[in-house]
Structure formats: structure tokens, C-alpha cells
Amino acid sequence: MRRGKETEWKKCPYCGKRENQIKVGRNPSGTQSCKCKECGKVYTIDPKHRAYPEEVRKQAMKTYFSGVSGRGVGKIYGMNKSNVMNWIKKEREK
């Protein structure tokens, strides 16, 4: 039974082959990495997408525009100040 499950997720996203897929360890976030022996590409089976929700972004920008510094906003919401500043730059470019 386990063999059937393994072949379901072992598919190269680049060339589409299911054969000759080998495990090559884990990436820094802890998800399994594989390598395709056919095309030589290394890929993550089920990548974790880490992003702040849109409502958190809007609230952080609203706090910044109300007079709190970028560093202060980062401390309030427990995030890096660079995130806040990048969101503000993108908003200004619009």
C-alpha cells in the first residue's frame, strides 16, 4: 500500500516523469526534496507557502500610515520591519 502512495507524489514538475525520482533530503522549511534523474532538477514535493494574510498586511500599513514607525509596526505584529516597508513601497508604486 505504501508503494502506491509514494508513486503518486513522485512526479517531476519539469519533465513529468514518474520513474527515477530519488529523495535528496529536506529543505530548510522541513519539506521533502526530490531529484529527477531524467532531467537533473531538484524540486520540493509539497512546498509550504508562507505569506501573511491580506487583512494583516492592510492593518500593518494602516498602523504605519497612522504615525507608527516601520520598526514599531514590526514589533506590534511580530514581523520583520522589512516586510512592512516592502508592502509600503509596493503600495506607493501603485
C-alpha positions as CSV (number, residue, x, y, z in Angstrom):
1,M,0.0,0.0,0.0
2,R,2.7,2.5,0.8
3,R,4.4,1.9,-2.5
4,G,1.3,3.2,-4.3
5,K,1.2,6.4,-2.3
6,E,4.8,7.1,-2.9
7,T,4.5,7.0,-6.7
8,E,1.5,9.4,-6.6
9,W,3.7,12.3,-5.3
10,K,6.9,11.3,-7.1
11,K,6.3,13.2,-10.3
12,C,8.8,15.7,-11.7
13,P,7.1,19.1,-12.2
14,Y,9.6,19.9,-15.0
15,C,9.6,16.8,-17.3
16,G,6.5,15.0,-15.9
17,K,8.3,11.6,-15.5
18,R,7.4,9.3,-12.6
19,E,10.4,7.0,-12.9
20,N,13.9,7.7,-11.5
21,Q,12.8,10.1,-8.8
22,I,15.0,10.0,-5.7
23,K,14.8,11.6,-2.3
24,V,17.7,14.0,-1.6
25,G,16.9,15.2,1.9
26,R,14.8,18.1,3.3
27,N,14.9,21.8,2.6
28,P,15.2,24.4,5.4
29,S,11.5,24.5,6.0
30,G,11.4,20.8,6.6
31,T,9.6,19.5,3.5
32,Q,10.9,16.6,1.4
33,S,13.1,17.3,-1.6
34,C,13.5,15.0,-4.6
35,K,15.7,14.9,-7.6
36,C,14.8,13.7,-11.1
37,K,17.4,11.5,-12.6
38,E,16.0,12.2,-16.1
39,C,16.3,16.0,-16.2
40,G,18.5,16.5,-13.1
41,K,16.2,19.1,-11.5
42,V,15.7,19.2,-7.7
43,Y,12.2,20.0,-6.6
44,T,10.1,20.1,-3.4
45,I,7.2,17.7,-3.3
46,D,4.7,19.8,-1.3
47,P,6.2,23.3,-0.8
48,K,5.0,25.4,2.1
49,H,3.7,28.8,1.0
50,R,4.3,31.3,3.8
51,A,2.6,34.6,3.5
52,Y,0.8,37.0,5.7
53,P,-2.9,37.2,5.2
54,E,-4.2,40.3,3.3
55,E,-6.0,41.7,6.3
56,V,-2.8,41.6,8.4
57,R,-1.0,43.5,5.6
58,K,-3.7,46.1,5.4
59,Q,-3.8,46.5,9.2
60,A,0.0,46.9,9.4
61,M,0.0,49.5,6.6
62,K,-2.9,51.3,8.3
63,T,-0.9,51.4,11.5
64,Y,2.2,52.7,9.7
65,F,0.3,55.5,8.0
66,S,-1.3,56.5,11.3
67,G,2.2,57.5,12.5
68,V,3.9,54.4,13.9
69,S,7.4,53.7,12.6
70,G,8.1,50.6,10.4
71,R,10.1,49.1,13.3
72,G,7.2,49.8,15.7
73,V,4.7,48.1,13.4
74,G,7.0,45.1,13.1
75,K,7.2,44.8,16.9
76,I,3.4,45.2,17.3
77,Y,2.6,42.5,14.8
78,G,5.6,40.3,15.4
79,M,7.1,40.5,12.0
80,N,10.2,41.9,10.3
81,K,10.2,45.6,9.6
82,S,11.4,44.9,6.1
83,N,8.1,43.2,5.3
84,V,6.2,46.3,6.3
85,M,8.5,48.6,4.3
86,N,8.3,46.4,1.2
87,W,4.5,46.4,1.4
88,I,4.5,50.2,1.7
89,K,6.9,50.6,-1.3
90,K,4.6,48.4,-3.4
91,E,1.5,50.5,-2.4
92,R,3.3,53.7,-3.3
93,E,4.2,52.4,-6.7
94,K,0.5,51.8,-7.5
